[in-house]
Amino acid sequence: MDAQDQDTLAYITSFLRETFGLPAERLTAEATFASLRLDSIAQVELFVTLSDHYAIHLDDSLASEQLTLSATAELVDSERARAGESVSAAPSQN
């Protein structure tokens, strides 16, 4: 996991902690949506938030119970790169 993935992962874990009240110790890179008990609505909310925050299109159909937080960060960063954004660019402030 590179520095960009770690920054994205930090945003994801912060969002999950603040929005769903999940304890920080459960929010590891290897945690899956299933292990965090995030239902499909929570998964879609996360994907929409990530799409808005990073100004990308992140297809929420890619969300699944077995998706890890680190894999989610990689999806975001891949979409940012595909969209032509420098992954070192600062995300939008929401």
ZATI-236242 format. One record per residue: residue number from 1; x, y, z of N, C-alpha, C in turn; residue in one letter. Coordinates in nm, 4 decimals, padded with zeros to 6 digits. Example, Ala and Ser with C-alpha at 12.3 -4.5 7.8 and 13.67 -1.06 7.14 Angstrom:
2
     i       n.px       n.py       n.pz      ca.px      ca.py      ca.pz       c.px       c.py       c.pz   aa
     1    01.3190   -00.5690    00.7800    01.2300   -00.4500    00.7800    01.3200   -00.3300    00.7800    A
     2    01.2850   -00.2250    00.7080    01.3670   -00.1060    00.7140    01.2900    00.0030    00.7870    S
//
This chain:
94
     i       n.px       n.py       n.pz      ca.px      ca.py      ca.pz       c.px       c.py       c.pz   aa
     1    00.0863   -00.1175    00.0000    00.0000    00.0000    00.0000    00.0902    00.1227    00.0000    M
     2    00.0718    00.2101   -00.0996    00.1558    00.3297   -00.1065    00.0949    00.4439   -00.0238    D
     3    00.1639    00.5577   -00.0233    00.1199    00.6710    00.0593   -00.0174    00.7215    00.0186    A
     4   -00.0460    00.7236   -00.1117   -00.1772    00.7709   -00.1570   -00.2872    00.6792   -00.1062    Q
     5   -00.2656    00.5472   -00.1159   -00.3639    00.4518   -00.0637   -00.3859    00.4741    00.0853    D
     6   -00.2779    00.5016    00.1575   -00.2895    00.5243    00.3013   -00.3698    00.6508    00.3306    Q
     7   -00.3491    00.7573    00.2512   -00.4267    00.8802    00.2697   -00.5749    00.8548    00.2428    D
     8   -00.6033    00.7808    00.1372   -00.7422    00.7485    00.1040   -00.8015    00.6593    00.2116    T
     9   -00.7259    00.5621    00.2567   -00.7715    00.4741    00.3638   -00.8001    00.5553    00.4904    L
    10   -00.7161    00.6524    00.5210   -00.7382    00.7370    00.6390   -00.8695    00.8130    00.6266    A
    11   -00.8992    00.8631    00.5059   -01.0268    00.9329    00.4857   -01.1441    00.8364    00.5052    Y
    12   -01.1331    00.7168    00.4493   -01.2396    00.6163    00.4613   -01.2634    00.5813    00.6078    I
    13   -01.1568    00.5535    00.6811   -01.1744    00.5156    00.8215   -01.2310    00.6312    00.9036    T
    14   -01.1882    00.7520    00.8733   -01.2422    00.8691    00.9434   -01.3918    00.8829    00.9165    S
    15   -01.4313    00.8668    00.7901   -01.5730    00.8752    00.7544   -01.6543    00.7684    00.8283    F
    16   -01.6059    00.6456    00.8281   -01.6788    00.5360    00.8934   -01.6879    00.5569    01.0447    L
    17   -01.5818    00.6090    01.1025   -01.5821    00.6349    01.2463   -01.6824    00.7453    01.2807    R
    18   -01.6788    00.8544    01.2045   -01.7654    00.9684    01.2323   -01.9115    00.9430    01.1951    E
    19   -01.9348    00.8756    01.0845   -02.0712    00.8568    01.0349   -02.1434    00.7410    01.1026    T
    20   -02.0724    00.6315    01.1226   -02.1369    00.5109    01.1752   -02.0926    00.4757    01.3170    F
    21   -02.0050    00.5571    01.3746   -01.9617    00.5337    01.5118   -01.8806    00.4076    01.5321    G
    22   -01.8135    00.3631    01.4265   -01.7329    00.2418    01.4380   -01.6043    00.2721    01.5148    L
    23   -01.5635    00.1834    01.6046   -01.4407    00.2065    01.6812   -01.3170    00.1962    01.5923    P
    24   -01.2214    00.2837    01.6167   -01.1000    00.2908    01.5350   -01.0269    00.1569    01.5275    A
    25   -01.0260    00.0809    01.6357   -00.9511   -00.0456    01.6358   -01.0095   -00.1496    01.5403    E
    26   -01.1339   -00.1349    01.5006   -01.1948   -00.2280    01.4043   -01.1694   -00.1855    01.2601    R
    27   -01.1269   -00.0622    01.2400   -01.1116   -00.0059    01.1062   -00.9705   -00.0286    01.0526    L
    28   -00.9388   -00.1539    01.0283   -00.8087   -00.1904    00.9739   -00.8177   -00.2002    00.8226    T
    29   -00.7038   -00.2017    00.7575   -00.6994   -00.2143    00.6119   -00.7646   -00.3434    00.5649    A
    30   -00.7553   -00.4486    00.6468   -00.8077   -00.5802    00.6093   -00.9546   -00.5991    00.6456    E
    31   -01.0133   -00.5043    00.7171   -01.1544   -00.5165    00.7562   -01.2429   -00.5160    00.6317    A
    32   -01.3398   -00.6070    00.6299   -01.4356   -00.6111    00.5192   -01.5638   -00.5396    00.5611    T
    33   -01.6442   -00.5067    00.4625   -01.7733   -00.4459    00.4939   -01.8557   -00.5410    00.5805    F
    34   -01.8448   -00.6711    00.5538   -01.9192   -00.7700    00.6332   -01.8710   -00.7703    00.7779    A
    35   -01.7393   -00.7687    00.7976   -01.6872   -00.7723    00.9351   -01.7234   -00.6463    01.0126    S
    36   -01.7450   -00.5371    00.9399   -01.7855   -00.4113    01.0032   -01.9371   -00.3982    01.0142    L
    37   -02.0072   -00.4985    00.9603   -02.1533   -00.5011    00.9593   -02.2131   -00.3798    00.8877    R
    38   -02.1503   -00.3436    00.7741   -02.2038   -00.2363    00.6917   -02.3004   -00.2963    00.5907    L
    39   -02.4258   -00.2600    00.5998   -02.5245   -00.3128    00.5059   -02.5096   -00.2428    00.3708    D
    40   -02.5888   -00.2845    00.2747   -02.5759   -00.2312    00.1390   -02.6026   -00.0814    00.1337    S
    41   -02.6920   -00.0316    00.2178   -02.7194    00.1125    00.2197   -02.5975    00.1887    00.2703    I
    42   -02.5329    00.1384    00.3735   -02.4123    00.2028    00.4261   -02.2989    00.1976    00.3233    A
    43   -02.2896    00.0868    00.2507   -02.1868    00.0745    00.1474   -02.2088    00.1776    00.0374    Q
    44   -02.3333    00.1924   -00.0061   -02.3645    00.2910   -00.1099   -02.3357    00.4320   -00.0580    V
    45   -02.3721    00.4598    00.0672   -02.3445    00.5911    00.1242   -02.1944    00.6200    00.1234    E
    46   -02.1132    00.5205    00.1589   -01.9685    00.5379    00.1550   -01.9211    00.5664    00.0135    L
    47   -01.9681    00.4892   -00.0842   -01.9251    00.5083   -00.2226   -01.9679    00.6448   -00.2765    F
    48   -02.0878    00.6887   -00.2430   -02.1343    00.8209   -00.2875   -02.0482    00.9297   -00.2232    V
    49   -02.0194    00.9147   -00.0955   -01.9357    01.0125   -00.0265   -01.7964    01.0181   -00.0875    T
    50   -01.7391    00.9014   -00.1163   -01.6072    00.8988   -00.1793   -01.6099    00.9622   -00.3176    L
    51   -01.7155    00.9340   -00.3930   -01.7300    00.9946   -00.5259   -01.7353    01.1464   -00.5166    S
    52   -01.8139    01.1957   -00.4226   -01.8266    01.3408   -00.4040   -01.6965    01.4024   -00.3539    D
    53   -01.6366    01.3410   -00.2548   -01.5156    01.3961   -00.1927   -01.4006    01.4057   -00.2920    H
    54   -01.3833    01.3012   -00.3729   -01.2717    01.2974   -00.4668   -01.3099    01.3402   -00.6081    Y
    55   -01.4341    01.3826   -00.6278   -01.4836    01.4291   -00.7581   -01.4568    01.3252   -00.8678    A
    56   -01.4979    01.2006   -00.8398   -01.4833    01.0899   -00.9340   -01.6164    01.0172   -00.9430    I
    57   -01.6262    00.9271   -01.0394   -01.7412    00.8372   -01.0440   -01.6939    00.7028   -00.9925    H
    58   -01.7485    00.6619   -00.8789   -01.7166    00.5323   -00.8199   -01.8437    00.4499   -00.8237    L
    59   -01.8434    00.3481   -00.9061   -01.9615    00.2649   -00.9278   -01.9939    00.1858   -00.8018    D
    60   -02.1079    00.2179   -00.7372   -02.1418    00.1500   -00.6123   -02.1777    00.0030   -00.6326    D
    61   -02.1931   -00.0410   -00.7572   -02.2165   -00.1839   -00.7806   -02.0899   -00.2656   -00.7517    S
    62   -01.9755   -00.1976   -00.7366   -01.8513   -00.2657   -00.7029   -01.8428   -00.2992   -00.5540    L
    63   -01.9289   -00.2383   -00.4750   -01.9297   -00.2658   -00.3313   -01.9804   -00.4071   -00.3076    A
    64   -01.9150   -00.4753   -00.2153   -01.9603   -00.6084   -00.1765   -01.9208   -00.6306   -00.0315    S
    65   -01.9857   -00.7253    00.0311   -01.9574   -00.7526    00.1722   -01.8132   -00.7946    00.1957    E
    66   -01.7484   -00.8532    00.0960   -01.6114   -00.9025    00.1135   -01.5052   -00.8003    00.0740    Q
    67   -01.5464   -00.6829    00.0287   -01.4512   -00.5782   -00.0083   -01.3846   -00.5246    00.1181    L
    68   -01.2521   -00.5164    00.1163   -01.1795   -00.4638    00.2321   -01.1678   -00.3123    00.2209    T
    69   -01.1352   -00.2505    00.3314   -01.1160   -00.1056    00.3292   -00.9971   -00.0691    00.2417    L
    70   -00.8919   -00.1496    00.2447   -00.7774   -00.1205    00.1602   -00.8117   -00.1372    00.0121    S
    71   -00.8906   -00.2369   -00.0231   -00.9333   -00.2548   -00.1622   -01.0231   -00.1389   -00.2060    A
    72   -01.1021   -00.0867   -00.1145   -01.1861    00.0292   -00.1449   -01.0981    00.1501   -00.1745    T
    73   -00.9942    00.1711   -00.0939   -00.9006    00.2814   -00.1176   -00.8330    00.2659   -00.2534    A
    74   -00.7971    00.1426   -00.2882   -00.7345    00.1177   -00.4180   -00.8307    00.1470   -00.5328    E
    75   -00.9589    00.1133   -00.5160   -01.0593    00.1461   -00.6182   -01.0672    00.2975   -00.6397    L
    76   -01.0704    00.3710   -00.5303   -01.0774    00.5174   -00.5386   -00.9549    00.5715   -00.6121    V
    77   -00.8378    00.5278   -00.5714   -00.7157    00.5787   -00.6320   -00.7022    00.5377   -00.7784    D
    78   -00.7488    00.4186   -00.8125   -00.7482    00.3756   -00.9530   -00.8404    00.4625   -01.0364    S
    79   -00.9575    00.4941   -00.9823   -01.0519    00.5791   -01.0551   -00.9975    00.7205   -01.0693    E
    80   -00.9312    00.7695   -00.9669   -00.8697    00.9015   -00.9756   -00.7636    00.9037   -01.0848    R
    81   -00.6822    00.7997   -01.0909   -00.5778    00.7910   -01.1935   -00.6396    00.7771   -01.3322    A
    82   -00.7445    00.6947   -01.3424   -00.8118    00.6750   -01.4711   -00.8730    00.8048   -01.5197    R
    83   -00.9231    00.8838   -01.4282   -00.9867    01.0110   -01.4639   -00.8829    01.1170   -01.4994    A
    84   -00.7549    01.0812   -01.4856   -00.6499    01.1731   -01.5246   -00.6045    01.2668   -01.4145    G
    85   -00.6561    01.2481   -01.2962   -00.6151    01.3323   -01.1852   -00.4831    01.2818   -01.1308    E
    86   -00.3964    01.3721   -01.1008   -00.2727    01.3358   -01.0313   -00.3134    01.2886   -00.8924    S
    87   -00.2714    01.1688   -00.8550   -00.3105    01.1180   -00.7244   -00.2446    01.1944   -00.6115    V
    88   -00.1511    01.2825   -00.6449   -00.0915    01.3651   -00.5407   -00.1690    01.4944   -00.5205    S
    89   -00.2656    01.5208   -00.6085   -00.3471    01.6414   -00.5955   -00.4373    01.6312   -00.4735    A
    90   -00.4607    01.7429   -00.4126   -00.5470    01.7448   -00.2940   -00.6904    01.7180   -00.3336    A
    91   -00.7625    01.6371   -00.2548   -00.9043    01.6137   -00.2832   -00.9850    01.7376   -00.2522    P
    92   -01.1067    01.7396   -00.3048   -01.1955    01.8511   -00.2755   -01.2280    01.8542   -00.1281    S
    93   -01.2532    01.9693   -00.0760   -01.2873    01.9832    00.0660   -01.4362    01.9885    00.0807    Q
    94   -01.4957    01.8836    00.1390   -01.6400    01.8779    00.1653   -01.6652    01.8812    00.3109    N
//
